Amino acid sequence: MSDQPFVPLCVPSLSGNESRYLQQGLDSTFVSSVGPFVDQFEQQFAQFVGSRHAVACSSGTAALHVAMRLLDVGPGDEVLVPTLTFIASANPIAYERATPVFIDAEPRTWNLDCPAIIDEILRRAAAGIKQPKAVEIVHILGHPADMAELLDVCDAHGVAIIEDAAESLGASYRSGPLAGRHVGTIGRVGCFSFNGNKIMTTGGGGMIVTDDESLARRAKHLTTQAKLPGIEYRHDEIGYNYRLTNLAAAMGVAQLEQMPTFLQRKRKIADRYDRALGQLPGITIPPSADWAEPSCWLYTILIDAERFGTDARGLIAQFESEAIQTRPIWQPLHRQPMFCDAPRLGGEVAERLAAEGLSLPCSVDLTPEQQDRVLAVMERLARRSCCQDGDLPAEAA
Ligand SMILES: Cc1ncc(COP(=O)(O)O)c(C=O)c1O
């Protein structure tokens, strides 16, 4: 075991105004779910992503659950969702007793295969089969999904789009029909997470964004127990206690102030990894489509199992012995026991990516020295596993 200091995978950077605003929140006694920081956070977040409305809530999962309710997803409905994502993308579909239909990943961005969704919607239209209620576009690991062509098809066939942008705050489209737009702002409802491992955090929290004022009003209503105005406890539907506290929002305001710096650092870390790892045999660096402006949230490479003699999981212990935290990506959701009987379109690409994907340390505050250590281990492993045929480039050796 290494006696070097531990390098974590992805931890928050909290050196801005977090303590100051938290203290202001404490001093004001507004520690719970109303208070000026909640309003401020919502307004500034909406402005940052370029959405008309933002409604803060207690988690990204809560945001997605409310999104399902906003679009009246219910029993008998289907929602198309990628199989290669975190479980929280699909659970809210199940909360509403609807059926997830799992869509394979596509190799270019690792996001869900939008052309396959277009084919499916057109196939259903031609055969007179009921359309899915919604498509949930998940922008995984900080890279936007290639969704531009899907928009018109969904529109023409009455299929709503929900975006799960939990992992990709700050990612946007560089060119094409969506140029300049942030992920999360394109569908009818977009959802974000501020869990501790995300690019910015409130300790735990989420945000729902929409351009539709009536949806935003209903989102606020649903997240606040569906209570009608006034002092009487009157409620007009089943709601939730999904509010974000004023203290969490205080952190959110402080973190949001630093988002441009966070994005810059994440992209710099990814760039350095790309340059060093891109020349090693048996390693595929993360996708970066020319039309996309990724946020580089979680730096994830693919390990060629044949060359390495092991898949990504086989390397984790080796990093661990050097006090470096790495992590595999998710098991595809169609492999999870709750969802293994759900309908799906393909899944082979997702399974390959799930076997080969390895996330490397990429905290906003990762130092060049820490990154050097990660690179040294990766290069040593590549050399040991891949060099039987002598194909490691001299500059990487
Ligand atoms: C793709 C995706 N969707 C949803 C969530 C749920 O967010 P939260 O943890 O804030 O509930 C997460 C991560 O946590 C996620 O990675």
PDBQT file of the ligand as one rigid body, heavy atoms in Angstrom, charges set to zero:
ROOT
HETATM    1  C1  LIG A 401     -27.445  10.870 -14.720  1.00  0.00    +0.000 C 
HETATM    2  C2  LIG A 401     -27.925  11.162 -13.328  1.00  0.00    +0.000 A 
HETATM    3  N1  LIG A 401     -29.237  11.378 -13.133  1.00  0.00    +0.000 NA
HETATM    4  C3  LIG A 401     -29.720  11.665 -11.929  1.00  0.00    +0.000 A 
HETATM    5  C4  LIG A 401     -28.896  11.745 -10.826  1.00  0.00    +0.000 A 
HETATM    6  C5  LIG A 401     -29.510  11.976  -9.498  1.00  0.00    +0.000 C 
HETATM    7  O1  LIG A 401     -29.101  13.096  -8.835  1.00  0.00    +0.000 OA
HETATM    8  P1  LIG A 401     -29.118  13.142  -7.239  1.00  0.00    +0.000 P 
HETATM    9  O2  LIG A 401     -28.014  12.301  -6.730  1.00  0.00    +0.000 OA
HETATM   10  O3  LIG A 401     -28.940  14.595  -6.935  1.00  0.00    +0.000 OA
HETATM   11  O4  LIG A 401     -30.451  12.641  -6.801  1.00  0.00    +0.000 OA
HETATM   12  C6  LIG A 401     -27.513  11.533 -10.974  1.00  0.00    +0.000 A 
HETATM   13  C7  LIG A 401     -26.499  11.605  -9.915  1.00  0.00    +0.000 C 
HETATM   14  O5  LIG A 401     -26.457  11.615  -8.841  1.00  0.00    +0.000 OA
HETATM   15  C8  LIG A 401     -27.019  11.220 -12.270  1.00  0.00    +0.000 A 
HETATM   16  O6  LIG A 401     -25.718  10.966 -12.439  1.00  0.00    +0.000 OA
ENDROOT
TORSDOF 0
